[in-house]
Amino acid sequence: MGNFNSQYEDYYKNIRRGNSRRYFLNNRKSNKKNFIVRRMIFDLIGVFTLFILVIVCKTIVTPKTQAVYSYSKELVDKNYDYKVLLKRGREMDFNNIQKKAIDYIDVFKAKVTGEITLKEKVKSEFVLPVKGTVTSKYGNREDPFTKKQSFHKGIDIDVKENTEVKAAFNGIVKECGEDKSLGKYILIDHGKGIETKYAHLNEICVKKGQNINKLNVIGKSGSTGKSTAPHLHFEFIYMGENENPEEYIKISK
């Protein structure tokens, strides 16, 4: 994969963790004060700009300026139901908005540098660790044990026990071990903020710190941990946050 500027990685990490304000201010108190001051300044600038625009439209009378004047007057005179606006604000999916913002930044960076986006890079170079049918997708689902709604951080791929599990791409084994929920698992760091996790393994064939090449066998599938049948649980992690693997890696039908 091409070079990925480290400053963007740091910036994305802070956006993901809700700490992006640290790039601009050092403490919360000054942040609140500065926010109020900035908000007042922006509002005053907005009012002043609208005032100048109205004066210009009244002075220079043309069909276009009259249309702008009428629209500006309509905005000022319009009564907004702030209860409805507040309700809409509470119902907004800010995580989804944040994700779209990061995707937009990635697209913008690609256009400026002339490179392809992260998703395009991953789709062209990463592969699924096993071939099989996706039986459980990323996102909210009913937990097979508690029967309650829970968030599934990856995808489950149906494969027979002891099927060879291969590395999705080159990287270094960051962690490997056993967990009550995931069973035997492997976490590979691919650099540039990208990691992949392989869980419910029957056997681990690598060690922590080991360099791995794409398609190297790293383990064998199983049903260890909280699992109802042999399969591979696969996660795609970007900047410390789980993403939908199906959005980044081609899933063969």
Backbone as numpy.savetxt, mean C-alpha at the origin, in Angstrom:
# Nx Ny Nz CAx CAy CAz Cx Cy Cz
16.21 -5.74 -10.61 15.37 -4.54 -10.61 16.24 -3.30 -10.61
15.73 -2.19 -11.17 16.50 -0.97 -11.26 16.70 -0.33 -9.91
17.57 0.70 -9.86 17.82 1.39 -8.61 16.58 2.13 -8.13
16.41 2.11 -6.84 15.23 2.77 -6.25 15.74 3.72 -5.19
15.55 5.01 -5.40 16.11 6.03 -4.54 15.71 5.81 -3.09
16.71 5.73 -2.19 16.43 5.43 -0.79 15.60 6.49 -0.11
15.69 7.73 -0.60 14.90 8.78 0.04 13.41 8.55 -0.17
13.05 7.93 -1.30 11.65 7.61 -1.53 11.21 6.50 -0.59
12.11 5.53 -0.31 11.78 4.45 0.61 11.47 5.04 1.99
12.35 5.95 2.48 12.14 6.56 3.78 10.84 7.34 3.80
10.57 8.06 2.71 9.35 8.87 2.64 8.11 7.99 2.68
8.13 6.88 1.87 6.98 5.97 1.83 6.76 5.32 3.19
7.89 4.94 3.87 7.76 4.30 5.18 7.03 5.23 6.15
7.41 6.48 6.13 6.80 7.44 7.04 5.35 7.70 6.69
5.01 7.67 5.39 3.61 7.80 4.99 2.82 6.62 5.52
3.36 5.40 5.36 2.68 4.17 5.79 2.43 4.18 7.29
3.43 4.64 8.06 3.33 4.58 9.52 2.67 5.82 10.11
2.23 6.72 9.25 1.56 7.91 9.73 2.51 8.92 10.32
3.81 8.87 9.95 4.80 9.76 10.53 5.35 10.76 9.53
4.66 10.96 8.41 5.19 11.83 7.38 5.37 13.25 7.87
4.62 13.66 8.93 4.74 15.01 9.45 6.12 15.24 10.05
6.84 14.15 10.41 8.18 14.30 10.97 9.17 14.88 9.96
8.83 14.77 8.71 9.69 15.35 7.68 9.63 16.88 7.72
8.59 17.40 8.35 8.39 18.84 8.32 8.45 19.50 9.70
7.95 18.82 10.74 7.92 19.40 12.08 8.44 18.41 13.10
9.01 18.93 14.19 9.66 18.05 15.16 8.77 17.62 16.31
7.72 18.38 16.63 6.86 17.98 17.75 5.41 18.28 17.45
4.53 17.61 18.16 3.10 17.69 17.90 2.52 19.05 18.27
3.04 19.66 19.36 2.50 20.94 19.79 2.71 22.01 18.71
3.93 22.11 18.23 4.21 23.10 17.19 3.46 22.75 15.92
3.23 21.44 15.71 2.50 21.01 14.51 1.06 21.53 14.53
0.41 21.44 15.73 -0.97 21.90 15.84 -1.06 23.41 15.64
-0.11 24.14 16.29 -0.12 25.59 16.17 0.12 26.01 14.72
1.13 25.40 14.11 1.45 25.74 12.73 0.33 25.37 11.78
-0.38 24.28 12.10 -1.50 23.87 11.25 -2.59 24.93 11.26
-2.90 25.44 12.48 -3.94 26.47 12.60 -3.54 27.74 11.85
-2.27 28.15 12.03 -1.76 29.35 11.35 -1.81 29.18 9.84
-1.34 27.98 9.37 -1.33 27.72 7.93 -2.75 27.71 7.38
-3.67 27.09 8.15 -5.05 27.02 7.71 -5.66 28.41 7.57
-5.39 29.28 8.54 -5.91 30.65 8.49 -5.35 31.40 7.29
-4.03 31.21 7.06 -3.38 31.88 5.93 -3.99 31.40 4.61
-4.17 30.08 4.48 -4.74 29.52 3.25 -6.16 30.04 3.02
-6.94 30.11 4.12 -8.32 30.60 3.98 -8.35 32.07 3.56
-7.46 32.87 4.16 -7.40 34.29 3.81 -6.95 34.48 2.37
-5.97 33.68 1.96 -5.50 33.75 0.58 -6.63 33.38 -0.38
-7.40 32.33 0.02 -8.52 31.90 -0.82 -9.56 32.99 -0.97
-9.90 33.64 0.17 -10.89 34.73 0.14 -10.38 35.90 -0.70
-9.10 36.24 -0.50 -8.52 37.36 -1.25 -8.49 37.06 -2.75
-8.13 35.83 -3.10 -8.09 35.43 -4.52 -9.47 35.51 -5.14
-10.48 35.01 -4.39 -11.86 35.06 -4.88 -12.33 36.50 -5.04
-11.92 37.39 -4.09 -12.29 38.81 -4.16 -11.71 39.46 -5.42
-10.40 39.20 -5.67 -9.74 39.76 -6.86 -10.42 39.24 -8.12
-10.77 37.94 -8.12 -11.40 37.33 -9.29 -12.75 37.98 -9.58
-13.51 38.25 -8.51 -14.82 38.88 -8.67 -14.67 40.30 -9.22
-13.68 41.07 -8.70 -13.43 42.43 -9.18 -13.07 42.43 -10.66
-12.20 41.49 -11.04 -11.79 41.39 -12.45 -12.99 41.06 -13.33
-13.80 40.11 -12.87 -14.98 39.70 -13.66 -16.01 40.83 -13.79
-16.09 41.66 -12.74 -17.03 42.78 -12.80 -16.50 43.91 -13.69
-15.15 44.02 -13.73 -14.53 45.09 -14.52 -14.49 44.74 -16.00
-14.03 43.50 -16.28 -13.92 43.05 -17.67 -15.12 42.15 -17.96
-16.09 42.72 -18.62 -17.34 41.98 -18.87 -17.27 41.26 -20.21
-17.18 39.94 -20.14 -17.24 39.08 -21.31 -18.08 37.87 -20.93
-18.53 37.08 -21.90 -19.30 35.88 -21.56 -18.55 34.95 -20.60
-17.23 34.82 -20.77 -16.45 33.93 -19.92 -16.34 34.47 -18.50
-16.05 35.78 -18.37 -15.93 36.35 -17.02 -17.27 36.36 -16.30
-18.34 36.54 -17.05 -19.67 36.50 -16.46 -19.99 35.10 -15.94
-19.55 34.10 -16.70 -19.76 32.71 -16.27 -18.99 32.40 -15.00
-17.72 32.89 -14.92 -16.90 32.69 -13.74 -17.51 33.40 -12.54
-17.99 34.63 -12.76 -18.61 35.41 -11.69 -19.86 34.71 -11.14
-20.68 34.21 -12.05 -21.91 33.52 -11.65 -21.60 32.27 -10.85
-20.57 31.53 -11.30 -20.20 30.29 -10.60 -19.64 30.62 -9.21
-18.80 31.67 -9.12 -18.23 32.07 -7.83 -19.33 32.49 -6.87
-20.29 33.25 -7.37 -21.41 33.70 -6.54 -22.25 32.52 -6.06
-22.40 31.53 -6.94 -23.16 30.33 -6.58 -22.48 29.57 -5.45
-21.15 29.48 -5.51 -20.40 28.79 -4.46 -20.55 29.49 -3.12
-20.48 30.83 -3.15 -20.58 31.60 -1.92 -21.98 31.50 -1.32
-22.99 31.55 -2.17 -24.38 31.56 -1.71 -24.91 30.19 -1.33
-24.22 29.14 -1.80 -24.74 27.78 -1.61 -24.67 27.37 -0.14
-25.73 26.77 0.34 -25.78 26.26 1.72 -25.37 24.79 1.73
-24.34 24.47 2.51 -23.85 23.10 2.59 -24.38 22.44 3.86
-24.76 21.18 3.73 -25.19 20.40 4.89 -23.94 19.78 5.52
-23.40 20.45 6.54 -22.14 20.02 7.11 -22.26 18.68 7.84
-23.45 18.33 8.28 -23.65 17.02 8.92 -23.43 15.90 7.91
-23.93 16.14 6.68 -23.74 15.15 5.61 -22.27 15.05 5.23
-21.60 16.23 5.12 -20.18 16.25 4.78 -19.35 15.55 5.85
-19.70 15.78 7.13 -18.98 15.14 8.23 -19.16 13.63 8.21
-20.39 13.20 7.92 -20.68 11.76 7.84 -19.88 11.12 6.73
-19.82 11.80 5.56 -19.04 11.27 4.43 -17.57 11.17 4.79
-17.08 12.15 5.53 -15.68 12.15 5.94 -15.36 10.98 6.84
-16.31 10.67 7.75 -16.08 9.54 8.66 -16.13 8.20 7.93
-16.92 8.15 6.86 -17.06 6.89 6.12 -15.96 6.66 5.10
-15.12 7.66 4.89 -14.06 7.54 3.88 -13.03 6.50 4.30
-12.57 5.73 3.34 -11.53 4.72 3.59 -10.17 5.39 3.41
-9.61 5.90 4.53 -8.36 6.66 4.44 -7.18 5.78 4.06
-7.24 4.50 4.42 -6.16 3.59 4.02 -6.12 3.44 2.50
-7.32 3.37 1.91 -7.40 3.26 0.45 -6.93 4.55 -0.21
-7.30 5.70 0.38 -6.86 6.99 -0.15 -5.34 7.10 -0.05
-4.79 6.65 1.08 -3.35 6.69 1.29 -2.63 5.81 0.26
-3.19 4.64 0.01 -2.60 3.71 -0.95 -2.61 4.32 -2.36
-3.73 4.96 -2.72 -3.83 5.59 -4.03 -2.83 6.74 -4.15
-2.62 7.46 -3.04 -1.66 8.56 -3.06 -0.25 8.05 -3.29
0.10 6.94 -2.63 1.43 6.36 -2.80 1.61 5.83 -4.22
0.56 5.20 -4.75 0.61 4.72 -6.14 0.80 5.88 -7.11
0.13 7.00 -6.81 0.25 8.18 -7.67 1.68 8.72 -7.64
2.28 8.75 -6.43 3.66 9.21 -6.29 4.60 8.30 -7.08
4.34 6.99 -7.03 5.17 6.03 -7.75 5.07 6.25 -9.26
3.85 6.50 -9.74 3.64 6.76 -11.17 4.32 8.07 -11.57
4.18 9.10 -10.72 4.79 10.40 -11.00 6.31 10.27 -11.07
6.89 9.53 -10.09 8.35 9.33 -10.06 8.82 8.61 -11.32
8.04 7.60 -11.74 8.40 6.85 -12.95 8.40 7.74 -14.18
7.43 8.66 -14.26 7.36 9.56 -15.41 8.54 10.53 -15.42
8.92 11.01 -14.22 10.02 11.96 -14.12 11.35 11.30 -14.46
11.57 10.09 -13.94 12.85 9.41 -14.15 12.91 8.61 -15.45
11.73 8.39 -16.06 11.70 7.61 -17.29 11.73 6.12 -17.05
11.61 5.70 -15.77 11.60 4.28 -15.43 10.16 3.76 -15.38
10.03 2.45 -15.14 8.69 1.88 -14.99 8.32 1.89 -13.52
7.04 1.75 -13.20 6.59 1.79 -11.81 6.99 0.52 -11.07
6.88 0.59 -9.74 7.23 -0.56 -8.91 6.39 -1.78 -9.29
5.08 -1.59 -9.47 4.20 -2.71 -9.81 4.62 -3.35 -11.12
5.00 -2.51 -12.09 5.43 -3.03 -13.39 6.73 -3.82 -13.26
7.64 -3.33 -12.41 8.91 -4.04 -12.18 8.66 -5.40 -11.56
7.81 -5.41 -10.51 7.54 -6.65 -9.80 6.84 -7.66 -10.71
5.85 -7.20 -11.48 5.11 -8.11 -12.37 6.00 -8.71 -13.44
7.03 -7.98 -13.84 7.91 -8.47 -14.90 9.01 -9.39 -14.37
9.25 -9.36 -13.04 10.39 -10.11 -12.51 10.03 -11.14 -11.44
8.98 -10.91 -10.67 8.61 -11.84 -9.60 7.69 -12.94 -10.14
7.75 -14.10 -9.47 6.89 -15.23 -9.85 6.24 -15.80 -8.59
5.15 -16.52 -8.78 4.53 -17.22 -7.66 5.43 -18.37 -7.21
5.50 -18.63 -5.91 6.39 -19.68 -5.40 5.94 -21.10 -5.72
4.65 -21.29 -6.01 4.12 -22.60 -6.39 3.02 -22.41 -7.42
2.71 -23.47 -8.14 1.60 -23.45 -9.08 0.40 -24.11 -8.43
-0.71 -23.39 -8.42 -1.90 -23.93 -7.80 -3.04 -22.93 -7.82
-4.18 -23.35 -7.32 -5.36 -22.50 -7.30 -5.41 -21.67 -6.02
-5.71 -20.39 -6.16 -5.85 -19.52 -4.99 -7.19 -19.82 -4.33
-7.13 -20.37 -3.11 -8.36 -20.78 -2.42 -8.85 -19.74 -1.41
-7.98 -18.86 -1.00 -8.38 -17.80 -0.08 -7.61 -16.53 -0.45
-8.36 -15.47 -0.73 -7.74 -14.24 -1.21 -7.31 -13.31 -0.08
-6.61 -12.25 -0.46 -6.16 -11.21 0.46 -7.35 -10.35 0.88
-7.41 -10.00 2.15 -8.48 -9.10 2.62 -9.35 -9.73 3.69
-10.48 -9.11 3.95 -11.38 -9.60 4.98 -12.00 -10.95 4.59
-12.09 -11.82 5.56 -12.69 -13.14 5.32 -13.15 -13.72 6.66
-13.86 -14.83 6.59 -14.28 -15.52 7.80 -13.16 -16.45 8.24
-12.71 -16.27 9.47 -11.64 -17.12 10.00 -12.13 -18.56 10.07
-11.38 -19.51 9.49 -11.85 -20.91 9.47 -11.94 -21.56 10.85
-11.30 -20.94 11.86 -11.32 -21.52 13.21 -12.32 -20.81 14.12
-12.28 -19.48 14.13 -13.17 -18.72 15.03 -14.52 -18.39 14.38
-14.58 -18.49 13.04 -15.78 -18.15 12.26 -16.13 -16.65 12.34
-15.18 -15.85 12.84 -15.36 -14.41 12.90 -14.62 -13.75 11.74
-15.02 -12.52 11.42 -14.36 -11.78 10.35 -12.94 -11.39 10.78
-11.98 -11.65 9.93 -10.59 -11.30 10.21 -9.91 -10.90 8.91
-8.76 -10.24 9.03 -8.07 -9.79 7.83 -6.99 -10.80 7.44
-7.08 -11.28 6.21 -6.12 -12.25 5.68 -5.00 -11.49 4.99
-3.78 -11.58 5.51 -2.67 -10.75 5.05 -2.02 -11.22 3.75
-2.43 -12.37 3.27 -1.84 -12.89 2.03 -2.85 -13.68 1.24
-2.35 -14.61 0.44 -3.24 -15.51 -0.31 -2.86 -16.95 0.02
-3.84 -17.84 -0.03 -3.60 -19.28 0.18 -3.65 -19.98 -1.17
-2.61 -20.75 -1.46 -2.54 -21.48 -2.73 -2.63 -22.97 -2.45
-3.59 -23.62 -3.06 -3.82 -25.05 -2.84 -2.76 -25.89 -3.53
-1.98 -26.62 -2.74 -0.95 -27.53 -3.28 -0.87 -28.78 -2.38
-0.35 -29.84 -2.93 -0.19 -31.07 -2.15 0.94 -30.91 -1.14
0.88 -31.72 -0.10 1.92 -31.69 0.93 3.27 -32.03 0.32
4.31 -31.33 0.78 5.70 -31.50 0.35 5.95 -31.06 -1.10
5.10 -30.18 -1.61 5.36 -29.55 -2.91 6.51 -28.57 -2.73
7.44 -28.53 -3.68 8.59 -27.62 -3.59 8.11 -26.16 -3.66
8.55 -25.37 -2.69 8.25 -23.94 -2.65 9.49 -23.18 -3.11
9.32 -22.32 -4.11 10.46 -21.61 -4.69 10.41 -20.12 -4.38
11.59 -19.50 -4.36 11.68 -18.07 -4.08 11.07 -17.26 -5.21
10.29 -16.25 -4.85 9.63 -15.43 -5.85 10.62 -14.56 -6.61
11.75 -14.23 -5.96 12.78 -13.41 -6.61 14.06 -13.48 -5.77
15.13 -12.92 -6.31 16.42 -12.90 -5.59 16.28 -12.16 -4.27
17.03 -12.60 -3.26 16.99 -11.90 -1.99 17.81 -12.59 -0.92
17.61 -12.14 0.31 18.30 -12.71 1.46 17.26 -13.18 2.47
17.47 -14.35 3.05 16.54 -14.86 4.05 16.65 -13.99 5.29
15.60 -13.25 5.57 15.58 -12.33 6.71 15.21 -13.05 7.99
14.25 -13.95 7.90 13.81 -14.74 9.05 13.35 -16.12 8.58
13.46 -17.09 9.45 12.84 -18.39 9.22 12.69 -19.07 10.58
11.56 -19.73 10.75 11.32 -20.34 12.05 9.93 -20.92 12.10
9.36 -20.98 13.31 8.03 -21.56 13.46 7.18 -20.67 14.36
5.94 -20.50 13.94 4.99 -19.63 14.63 3.71 -20.42 14.89
3.01 -20.12 16.01 1.79 -20.84 16.35 0.73 -20.73 15.25
0.64 -19.55 14.66 -0.37 -19.32 13.64 0.12 -19.71 12.25
1.32 -19.24 11.87 1.84 -19.48 10.53 2.54 -20.83 10.38
2.81 -21.48 11.48 3.57 -22.72 11.40 5.00 -22.43 10.99
5.61 -23.32 10.24 6.97 -23.07 9.75 6.90 -22.06 8.61
7.73 -21.01 8.71 7.65 -19.93 7.72 9.03 -19.42 7.34
9.07 -18.69 6.22 10.30 -18.06 5.72 9.96 -16.64 5.28
10.81 -15.69 5.65 10.65 -14.31 5.21 11.90 -13.91 4.42
11.70 -13.50 3.17 12.82 -13.12 2.31 12.78 -11.62 2.02
13.95 -10.97 2.20 14.10 -9.55 1.90 14.67 -9.42 0.49
13.91 -8.79 -0.40 14.33 -8.63 -1.80 14.95 -7.26 -2.08
15.05 -6.43 -1.04 15.58 -5.08 -1.22 14.51 -4.13 -1.72
14.84 -2.83 -1.69 13.92 -1.80 -2.18 12.58 -1.81 -1.44
12.62 -2.27 -0.19 11.41 -2.27 0.63 10.47 -3.44 0.39
10.89 -4.40 -0.43 10.01 -5.53 -0.79 10.43 -6.80 -0.04
9.44 -7.47 0.55 9.66 -8.75 1.23 8.54 -9.72 0.85
8.84 -11.01 0.92 7.81 -12.03 0.69 7.87 -13.05 1.83
6.70 -13.57 2.19 6.63 -14.54 3.29 5.93 -15.80 2.81
6.44 -16.95 3.26 5.96 -18.27 2.87 5.65 -19.04 4.15
4.40 -19.49 4.35 4.03 -20.07 5.64 3.29 -21.40 5.51
3.10 -22.06 6.67 2.49 -23.39 6.82 3.36 -24.46 6.15
4.66 -24.22 6.14 5.58 -25.15 5.48 5.75 -26.43 6.29
6.04 -27.49 5.58 6.33 -28.77 6.22 7.83 -28.89 6.50
8.61 -28.18 5.65 10.06 -28.24 5.78 10.68 -26.91 5.31
11.70 -26.45 6.05 12.45 -25.25 5.68 13.82 -25.69 5.16
14.18 -25.25 3.97 15.42 -25.70 3.33 16.49 -24.61 3.25
16.29 -23.50 3.96 17.26 -22.40 3.94 17.57 -21.95 5.36
18.58 -21.09 5.49 18.96 -20.55 6.79 18.91 -19.03 6.77
18.76 -18.45 7.94 18.74 -17.00 8.06 20.05 -16.41 7.56
19.94 -15.36 6.74 21.13 -14.71 6.18 21.60 -15.29 4.86
20.96 -16.37 4.42 21.38 -17.03 3.18 20.91 -16.24 1.96
21.81 -16.12 0.97 21.45 -15.48 -0.30 20.63 -16.45 -1.15
19.55 -15.95 -1.71 18.64 -16.78 -2.48 18.46 -16.20 -3.89
18.43 -17.07 -4.86 18.13 -16.65 -6.22 16.70 -17.02 -6.59
16.16 -16.31 -7.53 14.80 -16.56 -8.01 14.65 -18.03 -8.42
13.57 -18.66 -7.97 13.21 -20.05 -8.26 14.04 -21.09 -7.51
14.93 -20.64 -6.59 15.60 -21.59 -5.72 14.57 -22.24 -4.80
14.68 -23.54 -4.54 13.79 -24.23 -3.61 14.15 -23.80 -2.20
13.18 -23.23 -1.48 13.45 -22.74 -0.12 12.75 -23.57 0.95
11.78 -24.38 0.52 11.07 -25.21 1.48 10.06 -26.12 0.80
9.29 -26.82 1.63 8.24 -27.70 1.11 6.93 -27.40 1.81
5.87 -27.41 1.04 4.55 -27.05 1.57 4.05 -28.07 2.59
3.15 -27.59 3.45 2.59 -28.49 4.46 1.33 -27.91 5.05
1.09 -28.23 6.34 -0.11 -27.77 7.01 0.19 -27.46 8.47
1.39 -26.91 8.72 1.79 -26.60 10.09 1.11 -25.31 10.56
1.03 -25.12 11.88 0.39 -23.94 12.43 -1.13 -24.06 12.35
-1.82 -22.93 12.28 -3.29 -22.93 12.18 -3.67 -23.13 10.73
-3.83 -24.37 10.37 -4.14 -24.73 8.99 -5.12 -25.89 8.96
-6.05 -25.87 8.00 -7.05 -26.93 7.91 -6.67 -28.01 6.90
-5.71 -27.69 6.01 -5.28 -28.64 4.98 -3.98 -28.14 4.37
-3.23 -29.03 3.70 -1.97 -28.61 3.07 -2.18 -27.49 2.05
-1.41 -26.43 2.18 -1.44 -25.31 1.24 -0.26 -24.39 1.53
-0.06 -23.40 0.69 0.97 -22.40 0.95 0.31 -21.04 1.20
0.65 -20.46 2.32 0.21 -19.08 2.61 1.34 -18.17 2.14
1.02 -17.24 1.23 2.04 -16.39 0.62 1.68 -14.92 0.83
2.64 -14.14 1.32 2.43 -12.71 1.55 3.42 -11.87 0.76
2.94 -10.70 0.31 3.79 -9.72 -0.37 3.78 -8.47 0.51
4.96 -8.05 0.94 5.09 -6.93 1.87 5.90 -5.81 1.23
5.36 -4.60 1.28 6.07 -3.44 0.71 6.15 -2.34 1.76
7.36 -1.91 2.07 7.61 -0.89 3.07 6.97 -1.23 4.41
7.04 -2.51 4.78 6.52 -2.95 6.07 5.04 -3.17 6.13
4.33 -2.99 5.02 2.89 -3.16 4.99 2.50 -4.26 4.01
1.57 -5.11 4.43 1.09 -6.18 3.56 0.26 -5.63 2.41
0.53 -6.12 1.22 -0.21 -5.73 0.02 -0.83 -6.97 -0.60
-1.77 -6.76 -1.49 -2.41 -7.88 -2.18 -1.44 -8.46 -3.21
-0.96 -9.70 -3.02 -0.02 -10.29 -3.96 -0.54 -10.33 -5.39
-1.86 -10.45 -5.55 -2.46 -10.55 -6.89 -2.38 -9.23 -7.65
-2.10 -8.13 -6.95 -1.94 -6.84 -7.63 -0.51 -6.66 -8.13
0.42 -7.46 -7.61 1.82 -7.30 -7.95 2.39 -8.46 -8.76
1.88 -9.65 -8.54 2.44 -10.84 -9.19 1.38 -11.51 -10.05
1.77 -11.91 -11.23 0.84 -12.55 -12.15 0.38 -13.89 -11.59
-0.92 -14.07 -11.56 -1.50 -15.33 -11.08 -1.97 -16.11 -12.30
-1.34 -17.24 -12.55 -1.73 -18.06 -13.71 -3.09 -18.70 -13.43
-3.96 -18.59 -14.41 -5.32 -19.14 -14.28 -5.36 -20.61 -14.68
